[in-house]
Amino acid sequence: MLEGLGYRVLAASNGTEALSQAISYERPIELLVSDVIIPGMNGRELAGQITAIRPGTRVLYASGYTEDAITPRGLIDPEAPFLSKPFSPDVLARKVRAVLDG
């Protein structure tokens, strides 16, 4: 969906792979879109590691769980941008743009 909107996308199947790509990728990474629950680590841990090596990277979380179920467990920052699954391509596009413009 995001590539169709003109964004360059680095896809990863787990947190370790995403972190490895973030370390080796030579261009800026403006936005991390991560599920809250991912293999190898949770999305908040991944975001913390990526933003530590790439300050300024913004984060957008997505999950099949509601925000009310995730936030109290400390899986995401209560102020973090969040998308509840399922979402439409239009909703994703607007949210990504809002986070990048924020």
Rosetta silent file (secondary structure, phi, psi, omega in degrees, C-alpha in Angstrom):
SEQUENCE: MLEGLGYRVLAASNGTEALSQAISYERPIELLVSDVIIPGMNGRELAGQITAIRPGTRVLYASGYTEDAITPRGLIDPEAPFLSKPFSPDVLARKVRAVLDG
SCORE:     score description
SCORE:     0.000 S_00000001
   1 L     0.000  -46.351 -176.182    0.000    0.000    0.000 S_00000001
   2 L   -70.258  -36.761  176.523    2.687    2.483    0.965 S_00000001
   3 H   -62.440  -36.280  177.677    4.839    1.785   -2.078 S_00000001
   4 H   -64.826  -21.441  177.961    1.804    2.525   -4.225 S_00000001
   5 H   -92.909    1.212  177.152    1.664    5.959   -2.595 S_00000001
   6 L    98.023    3.968  178.309    5.291    6.658   -3.481 S_00000001
   7 L   -84.591  147.153  172.331    6.960    5.762   -0.196 S_00000001
   8 L   -86.730  130.170 -173.932   10.129    3.662   -0.105 S_00000001
   9 L  -120.854  131.728  169.570    9.476    0.649    2.129 S_00000001
  10 L  -105.991  116.050 -177.669   11.886   -1.639    3.936 S_00000001
  11 L   -98.999  141.838  178.388    9.982   -4.779    4.897 S_00000001
  12 L  -139.921  145.651 -178.483   11.028   -7.078    7.735 S_00000001
  13 L   -93.175   -8.703  178.346    9.453  -10.245    9.086 S_00000001
  14 L  -158.041  172.951 -176.914   10.687   -9.777   12.660 S_00000001
  15 H   -64.567  -39.864 -179.330   12.316   -7.287   14.997 S_00000001
  16 H   -62.937  -43.678  178.585   15.850   -8.555   14.510 S_00000001
  17 H   -64.719  -41.770  178.972   15.583   -8.219   10.736 S_00000001
  18 H   -62.955  -43.451  179.462   14.095   -4.728   11.045 S_00000001
  19 H   -64.125  -42.283  178.355   16.890   -3.628   13.377 S_00000001
  20 H   -60.588  -42.522  178.237   19.537   -5.061   11.056 S_00000001
  21 H   -65.732  -39.721  179.801   18.060   -3.153    8.120 S_00000001
  22 H   -63.413  -35.037  179.514   17.921    0.054   10.144 S_00000001
  23 H   -71.454  -42.079 -173.002   21.605   -0.315   10.981 S_00000001
  24 H   -91.333  -16.994 -178.065   22.762   -1.041    7.448 S_00000001
  25 L   -67.754  132.080 -172.185   20.419    1.186    5.425 S_00000001
  26 L   -89.676  -10.927 -179.313   22.351    4.173    4.142 S_00000001
  27 L  -102.868  166.627  176.533   19.502    6.646    3.705 S_00000001
  28 L   -62.987  148.162  172.016   17.371    8.324    6.380 S_00000001
  29 L  -112.947  110.491 -174.470   14.475    6.373    7.830 S_00000001
  30 L   -84.673  -29.742 -174.867   11.700    8.834    8.483 S_00000001
  31 E  -146.056  132.410  170.552    9.040    6.462    9.807 S_00000001
  32 E  -104.021  121.389  172.187    8.911    3.064   11.456 S_00000001
  33 E  -106.348  116.291 -175.012    5.551    1.343   11.056 S_00000001
  34 E  -134.429  140.651  168.805    5.500   -1.588   13.454 S_00000001
  35 E   -67.570  155.049  178.914    2.991   -4.008   14.797 S_00000001
  36 L   -71.824  -40.516 -179.966    2.880   -3.938   18.574 S_00000001
  37 E  -108.125  114.368  179.656    3.465   -7.685   18.827 S_00000001
  38 E  -134.450  155.120  178.261    6.262   -8.937   16.564 S_00000001
  39 L   -62.084  135.813  173.726    8.552  -11.985   16.623 S_00000001
  40 L    95.251  -28.697  178.861   11.722  -11.500   18.642 S_00000001
  41 E  -172.334  168.443  176.622   10.705   -8.370   20.562 S_00000001
  42 E   -91.818  167.492 -176.260    7.723   -6.099   20.907 S_00000001
  43 H   -59.699  -35.599  179.538    7.184   -3.013   18.786 S_00000001
  44 H   -66.855  -40.420  177.121    8.097   -0.622   21.596 S_00000001
  45 H   -63.228  -44.512  178.364   11.453   -2.355   22.103 S_00000001
  46 H   -60.658  -47.196 -179.704   12.118   -2.223   18.363 S_00000001
  47 H   -60.131  -41.403  179.088   11.172    1.449   18.191 S_00000001
  48 H   -62.003  -41.202 -179.685   13.449    2.241   21.123 S_00000001
  49 H   -70.658  -41.537 -179.314   16.415    0.546   19.504 S_00000001
  50 H   -68.670  -44.096 -179.493   15.825    2.091   16.090 S_00000001
  51 H   -69.508  -22.158  175.453   15.282    5.609   17.412 S_00000001
  52 H   -69.276  -37.924 -179.885   18.440    5.256   19.521 S_00000001
  53 H   -92.302  -17.821  179.478   20.544    4.666   16.399 S_00000001
  54 L  -134.182   73.187  179.951   18.419    6.869   14.147 S_00000001
  55 L   -56.458  144.089 -179.373   17.182    9.846   16.153 S_00000001
  56 L    94.760  -11.607  175.669   14.308   11.626   14.505 S_00000001
  57 L   -70.033  126.974  177.796   12.693    8.467   13.171 S_00000001
  58 E   -87.770  160.163 -174.945    8.988    8.685   13.884 S_00000001
  59 E  -129.677  135.389  173.400    6.974    5.649   14.939 S_00000001
  60 E  -127.134  122.286  178.993    3.485    4.449   14.034 S_00000001
  61 E   -97.550  151.036  173.781    2.155    1.344   15.762 S_00000001
  62 E  -136.189  150.362  178.036   -0.523   -1.001   14.463 S_00000001
  63 E  -163.361  153.031  171.324   -2.285   -3.898   16.149 S_00000001
  64 L   -77.766  -15.789  174.188   -5.263   -6.172   16.014 S_00000001
  65 L   -85.089  152.436  178.882   -5.691   -5.405   19.700 S_00000001
  66 L   -74.057  156.980  178.338   -7.403   -2.177   20.669 S_00000001
  67 H   -60.146  -36.076  178.522   -5.356    0.731   21.950 S_00000001
  68 H   -63.473  -28.894  179.503   -7.209    0.439   25.283 S_00000001
  69 H   -83.029  -26.092 -174.107   -5.936   -3.138   25.652 S_00000001
  70 H   -91.299  -46.016 -173.209   -2.336   -2.331   24.711 S_00000001
  71 H   -58.394  -45.944 -179.230   -1.541    0.998   26.382 S_00000001
  72 H   -63.169  -21.914 -179.714   -2.159   -0.077   30.019 S_00000001
  73 H   -85.637   -1.416  178.028    0.250   -2.984   29.545 S_00000001
  74 L    76.946   16.078 -178.888    3.050   -0.602   28.573 S_00000001
  75 L   -76.970  -20.493  172.446    3.385   -2.050   25.084 S_00000001
  76 L  -143.350  157.383  173.822    3.235    1.430   23.552 S_00000001
  77 L   -67.790  134.516 -178.818    3.636    4.964   24.786 S_00000001
  78 L   -58.299  -22.881 -179.896    0.143    6.386   25.444 S_00000001
  79 L   -92.177   -4.203 -175.109    0.985    9.353   23.207 S_00000001
  80 L   -71.291  141.932  173.926    2.256    7.206   20.301 S_00000001
  81 L   -61.373  139.454 -172.895    0.390    7.227   17.000 S_00000001
  82 E  -143.578  139.514  173.008   -1.651    4.033   16.698 S_00000001
  83 E  -121.767  128.686  176.810   -3.756    2.256   14.074 S_00000001
  84 E   -90.688  129.401  178.262   -6.188   -0.474   15.033 S_00000001
  85 L   -79.567  150.285   -6.708   -6.431   -3.345   12.531 S_00000001
  86 L   -78.318  155.839  175.797   -8.074   -3.799   10.199 S_00000001
  87 L  -135.817  155.521 -178.851   -7.666   -0.445    8.485 S_00000001
  88 L   -85.086  161.735  175.310   -8.254    0.686    4.929 S_00000001
  89 H   -57.032  -36.462  179.371   -5.535    1.950    2.597 S_00000001
  90 H   -65.870  -41.660  178.662   -7.010    5.456    2.910 S_00000001
  91 H   -64.231  -43.595  178.000   -6.830    5.379    6.705 S_00000001
  92 H   -61.226  -46.672 -178.819   -3.222    4.161    6.556 S_00000001
  93 H   -59.894  -44.595  179.795   -2.285    6.849    4.038 S_00000001
  94 H   -65.946  -40.700 -178.096   -3.812    9.631    6.147 S_00000001
  95 H   -68.240  -43.235  178.255   -2.223    8.387    9.362 S_00000001
  96 H   -60.196  -46.876 -179.822    1.239    8.010    7.794 S_00000001
  97 H   -61.707  -42.124 -179.674    1.017   11.517    6.339 S_00000001
  98 H   -63.514  -42.094  179.882   -0.164   12.928    9.679 S_00000001
  99 H   -67.540  -42.239  179.106    2.706   11.298   11.563 S_00000001
 100 H   -66.741  -34.903 -179.555    5.283   12.469    9.023 S_00000001
 101 H   -81.974  -17.444 -174.301    3.862   15.992    9.057 S_00000001
 102 L   -67.124    0.000    0.000    3.505   16.039   12.848 S_00000001
